[in-house]
Amino acid sequence: MNSKTHFRLVVLYVLVGALLLVLVGRLWSLQVLEGTHYQEIAAQNRTRDIVVPAIRGMILDNQGRPLVRNRSALVVSVDRTSLARQKDKGTGVLKRLAAVLGTSQDEILKRIRLCGPGIKRPCWPGSPYQPIPVDDRVDPKRALQIMERQEDFPGVTAQVQAVRDYPRPEGAGAAQTLGYLQPITQEELDKRKGLKVTGYSGVDLIGRAGLEAQYDGDLRGEPGFRKVLVDSQGRVTGTAAEKAPATGGNLVTSIDAGVQGAAEKALQAAIDGARKAGNKADAGAAVVMDVQTGRVVAMASYPTYDPAIWTGGISQDEYDGLLGKKKGEPLISRVTEGQFAPGSTFKISSVSAAVKDGYPLNGIYPCPGSYNVGSRAFTNFEGQGHGNMNLHQALVVSCDTIFYKFAYEEWLRDGAMKPRKSPSDPMVGMARSFGFGARTGIDLPSETPGRIPDRGWKRSYWNATKKADCKGAKEGYPGVAKTDPARAAYLKAIATENCTEGFVWRAGDAANFSVGQGDVLVTPLQLTRAYAAVANGGRLVTPRLGVAVMRADGSLVRRIPDPPEPRLPVDSKILKYIRSGLADVTKKGTAAGAFSGFDFKRVDVAGKTGTAEVFGKADTSWFASFGPAGKPRFAVVAMVAQGGTGASTAAPAVRAIWEAMYGTKDKKPLLRDGRLPSDLPKPPADGAAP
């Protein structure tokens, strides 16, 4: 062997030795230094972590009747992540699954695609990393095929799960009040570190509206987990560890299912009647509230919908129907989110403001058919005059011209077109004291504040609209002129005035304000709260739905406290005077016809009609009431948009609700002795429906 060959062999030996040393070192590192880490990874290859969702708590009425509960259902879910790892991206699995479920592969693909811009429903609005339910009403035989042949359905699960059920006790729907559930999104998971994706079960839902959203933390419970052993084909062979989930709490509400059902029935009957009379009647609301506590007994909104529509996915047509104007946007609660001019029901605030401003409570005032506010005549309903009267009678016959006079004189004292530095605006201030123009604070996630216009609002509105008004003043309205020249001329004149002086708080603004017209907007809940304050002696209670959270065994988790109650800046003798006037409205005033034959011995109802004019639409019908008049317990308010006069549409609906609560000669009362339960109910033994 020559020296050159020898050298090459030595280099080869050294290289081989070095490689062996590296190999031994790496093996030592893997087995000793990092052995524990790789043991865990290996274990994970034969185990699967399953987050077990908690059963969501029920929503109960004040007697323990479930308004929302759970039912057991066989749910088939698809894991997008698992499908993506397969060679054909899960195409074969979905074909087999579609055949078993009796549907099409295309339909399943639609259900598991992610929602986004331009994607029509059905689609998946939740996290892309959790299994997606594709069928929640699976026949047990079909589900068994999936479970027994797991090797043919990798990434597909079939499990018994609890899904939301809406039993409608006593006909109570309350869809907008109850709310609905939707899957949690990945963005929400990133923001809410305390909420876990449910993994295997794919049912991690959160409240999106109503009580489901407001009390989501109480209702959802605590999820558990299960670590299962699986074989090479993903079949479960055993359980390594598990922790049981904690069931969510049951929410006891102040809603009475019987009264809720009666309110919905009365509202629907009023709308049907208004339509037969030739009115459009496209929206409505009815509210029943305990005037002493603010507890809401019933909240009916029209149009409404079946909340079960969300269970198991929703189609694009169904989704558009909930949000679209074609069906009246039924997802919106007219009780808390609808804003309407209140008409003469607003006069409880105007009377209080006028007396506080110095007008004698027991004074005598003329009620002519019309009253000139500046150069414009403002008229009573149908131009009818009633002669001289006191404020009691002004409420009974709903005289507008007395209030126009008050408002115009106050406007003049404030400086008219050139207001003083700090105008008093007594009617605006009193309206705000009654809670108008601000959210009531009800325990629901969505509520609109209404609108109490004033000088500041008028200027802000002018700044926002003057460009369009000035364009209309200059160019007119040629499109309208083709069909209605008189209307086009009127619109141009209004635009001209608004363009140059639209920021000015005019005498007409003040006059309209005094009778709940013009730019004044309130919600039915705000008006109910205001009448409750008149009825209870001046306490502006905060509306409340939640009473308590209870465990499944009936033990108390917590009571939901009542917020502080501000007081009206109105003397008790003034409120007593107003109550006396409202008590005569139903007997010899504007609502006497609607309450003809009513049994006032059972319950003496006081109230006020309201007929609000709306530009370009039919009148809004209102009736606000409380009773018993001598010792009030409840306030009941109804509203029908484009429903006609308050006496013809809303008042009969309110009458029907009172008769349902207190009974009639031929009908048993829903409330025993006119009272609500004082004790917490015992929840049903099982929150799941069969």
Beta strands, then each sheet from edge to edge (+ up, - down):
strand 1: 47-52
strand 2: 59-60
strand 3: 66-78
strand 4: 132-135
strand 5: 156-165
strand 6: 181-183
strand 7: 205-207
strand 8: 224-230
strand 9: 236-243
strand 10: 250-253
strand 11: 283-290
strand 12: 296-302
strand 13: 365-367
strand 14: 370-373
strand 15: 376-379
strand 16: 387-389
strand 17: 546-550
strand 18: 556-559
strand 19: 606-614
strand 20: 617-627
strand 21: 634-641
strand 22: 688-689
sheet 1: 1+ 8- 9+
sheet 2: 4+ 3- 2+ 10+ 17- 18+
sheet 3: 4+ 3- 5+
sheet 4: 4+ 3- 22-
sheet 5: 6+ 7-
sheet 6: 12+ 11- 21+ 20- 19+
sheet 7: 13+ 16-
sheet 8: 14+ 15-
end
